Amino acid sequence: MKLSSPFLPIDLPWPEIAITIVGLLLTFILLRSTLLGEYVEAPVNYAVPLPEQCKPGWSGQILDNPSIKIPGSSAIQCYNSATGQLLGQVNPATPDGIDRAVARAAEAQKEWATTTFRQRRKVLRTMLKFILDNQEDIATVACLDSGKTKVDAMLGEILVTLEKLKWTIQHGEKALRPERRPTNFLMMYKHNEVRWEPLGVLAACVSWNYPFHNALSPVISTLFTGSAILVKSSEQTAFSSTYFTSITRNALSACGHSPNLVQSLVCWPQTANHLTSHPGISHITFIGSRPVAHIVCASAAKSLIPVCVELGGKDPAVVLDSVSNYDLEHKVVPILMKGIFTSSGQNCIGIERIIACPHSYDRLIPLLEKQIRGLRLGSALPSPSHTEKEQNSTATEHENIDIGAMISPASIPNLTSLISSAISSGATLQAGTGKPHTHPLHPQGHYFSPTLLTGITKDMPIAATELFAPVALVMRASNTENAIEIANSTPYALGASVFGNPSSSSNKSDMEKCVREIKAGMISINDFGAYYAVGLPFGGRGGSGYGRFGGEEGLRSICNLKSVCRDRGVAQWVGVGTRIPGVLDFLKGREVEGRRKVAFLKGMMELGYAEGWGRRVRGLWEMGRSA
């Protein structure tokens, strides 16, 4: 198309030229914004000194009776639960120390609350890069302090933390942007929105089974919302807590912010109440056991502190009869093995019960038995304190293990009692000993024999008690409905898995029935724990706690939710706004009879909320008549 006029004397395709120029300008603006954003949010390199105990050649004293308690001392003794090696001692926090930590965090948070999402993303990108660059060192620290394997540390510590960082970087701002909400007929001139604002200083009391991820996960969310945090790690993993929180503190410093936004502490239970009832704390995330949760929630209630409670579970994995032989052997069983034995079974969303329908049950047992009998226990790290011959043996052993140690022997008496009771009640010990295991190279380590029990019924205490151990329980269900009934027969309701073949509508219907009727906060279909690796909300119901962390819901739950209602811009421009009618005004309406006031209000209700326009018009008429 060509245009010519006195103002455009040259005969050229001006509309096309204009469109091209506008397109180039928009492209330039978009590229400039993108490149500027990448520059502003570019990660910063920084370092965190690695503990001496994690460096090659370190040799630690092997304790005769490994324990976190030292007779005659208040210090926390740290040791490797896989070998019994002493890692050092940590002085526990005192009430005064907690007060000072809260004060430091509160002061730092004032400035942090004013930062932009870009500034916060820069810190998270900096942490992300550090973790990617130092994966093996971080995994080594986690293994040393918790006794787990390197594979368990990479999957359960590194992978999920990277996912949390990446999700928050990519989706966090969208989750926290002010959100428009609808209005109504009477208030049509109003603009309504919800905002999520920083709460202040938060606390996270986290468990020992994933010392890196459990510490960093609440820190990532808290920092992105503009708040500060105190992380109270478990006494069982006190050694690693300082190094792990230094990763976040040093990232903050490297980006020009106060490291005091993140405070790390460990303390004995009698001191923890001071933290959980502290008036300077605005929210608590608690990950632990039900008995301790009662104490924490009662303590938090003194200062009306909201608590997100994650208490573990007795997660079922339902295996339907529609699973083919090939899928059962090559897909389902490997997933079940990971779900049961990851971190020696010390996993809040670990598979604690396999509930198999009749045809699957008979095929499943020999496959599980073969794999469980072949599991290898040991330390993920070589122990230089052994003789040269043992060192060579250990060097091979630490690279070829499947299961690490348990964190302590505290739960073993109850565990062996539950297993003995189940066997006495008719269960079959299909593999393993159902007892502690003395490792030939690490006799001071806390190992438990990988165990398979079949013929478990829901009336046995072991079927309703969270074991947190390398023990597989297999239960027989007569059909899909019975499998669901068994799955729902415990007080817990955290996660669940359902395995089946969705190739037919009937099979798909059975799987969907399980998803719909199993009481749980999270369910994976033909998988285990997948919801935790994709940024979905994490949490359960009933005996597994309440509240969520992760995803939009988790991020928003640690913010102050503020509702904002204002006049629309157009309404302000034309002078429309809330005016108290004279009939209802305290001064002007003094002479108005009460009946007229009530009639006016009844008409207003009809106008605003009646279903049909006839009633609405009558309501408007009544308002005019009574005004």
WOHU-V601647 format. One line per field, one symbol per residue. ss: DSSP state (h for helix, s for strand, l for the rest). Layout:
ss: ???
This chain:
ss: llsllllllllslhhhhhhhhhhhhhhhhhhhhhhhhhhhlllllllllllhhhlllllllsllllllsllllllsssslllllssssssllllhhhhhhhhhhhhhhhhhhllllhhhhhhhhhhhhhhhhhlhhhhhhhhhhhhlllhhhhhhhhhhhhhhhhhhhhhhhhhhhllsssllllllllsssssssssllssssslllllhhhhhhhhhhhhhhhllsssssllhhhhhhhhhhhhhhhhhhhhllllhhhsssslllhhhhhhhhllllllsssssllhhhhhhhhhhhhllllssssslllllsssslllllhhhhhhhhhhhhhhhhhhhhhlllllllssssshhhhhhhhhhhhhhhhlllsllllllllllhhhhhhhhhhlllllsllllllllhhhhhhhhhhhhhlllssssllllsslllllllllssllssssssllllhhhlllllllsssssssllhhhhhhhhlllllllssssslllllhhhhhhhhhhhhhllllssssllllhhhhllllslllhhhssllslhhhhhhhlssssssssslhhhhhhlllllllllllllhhhhllhhhhhhhhhhhhhhhhlllhhhhhhhhhhhhhhl
